[in-house]
Amino acid sequence: MTMDLWNFEASAPAFFVHHVAIVGMCACLAHYAMKWIQERKRRTARPQVDSHMVSAKAGP
């Protein structure tokens, strides 16, 4: 295991908080990106009906 990322002059808790914040940001971005993609898929899966094509009365 390499210790290249470890700054020996900085405190250990600050190092771990920094890395946890990066992981949390990536997880948050991935979560909301997936929600956005699923919502777009759901909207495109439903047929869009134009309001001017739908009549108020169906039948004679």
C-alpha positions in Angstrom: 0.0 0.0 0.0 1.4 3.4 -0.9 1.2 6.4 1.3 1.6 9.0 -1.5 -1.8 10.6 -0.7 -1.1 11.0 3.0 0.1 14.4 4.1 2.0 13.7 7.3 1.9 17.4 8.3 -1.9 17.4 8.3 -4.1 15.9 11.0 -5.5 12.4 10.4 -9.2 13.3 11.1 -9.0 16.1 8.6 -7.6 13.7 6.0 -10.4 11.2 6.5 -13.1 13.9 6.6 -11.8 15.3 3.3 -11.9 11.9 1.6 -15.4 11.0 3.1 -16.7 14.3 1.7 -15.4 13.4 -1.8 -17.0 10.0 -1.6 -20.3 11.5 -0.3 -20.3 14.1 -3.1 -19.8 11.4 -5.8 -22.6 9.2 -4.2 -25.0 12.2 -4.1 -24.3 13.1 -7.7 -24.8 9.5 -8.8 -28.0 9.2 -6.8 -29.6 12.3 -8.3 -28.3 11.6 -11.8 -30.0 8.2 -11.6 -33.3 9.7 -10.4 -33.2 12.2 -13.2 -32.5 9.5 -15.8 -35.3 7.3 -14.5 -37.7 10.3 -14.6 -36.8 11.1 -18.2 -37.3 7.4 -19.1 -40.7 7.4 -17.4 -41.8 10.5 -19.2 -40.7 9.3 -22.6 -42.3 5.9 -22.1 -45.8 7.4 -21.7 -47.4 8.4 -24.9 -47.9 12.2 -25.0 -51.4 13.3 -25.8 -52.0 16.7 -27.2 -54.9 18.6 -25.6 -56.3 19.8 -29.0 -56.6 16.2 -30.2 -58.7 15.0 -27.3 -62.4 15.7 -27.6 -64.6 16.4 -24.7 -67.3 14.0 -25.9 -66.7 10.6 -27.1 -69.5 9.3 -29.2 -72.4 10.6 -31.3 
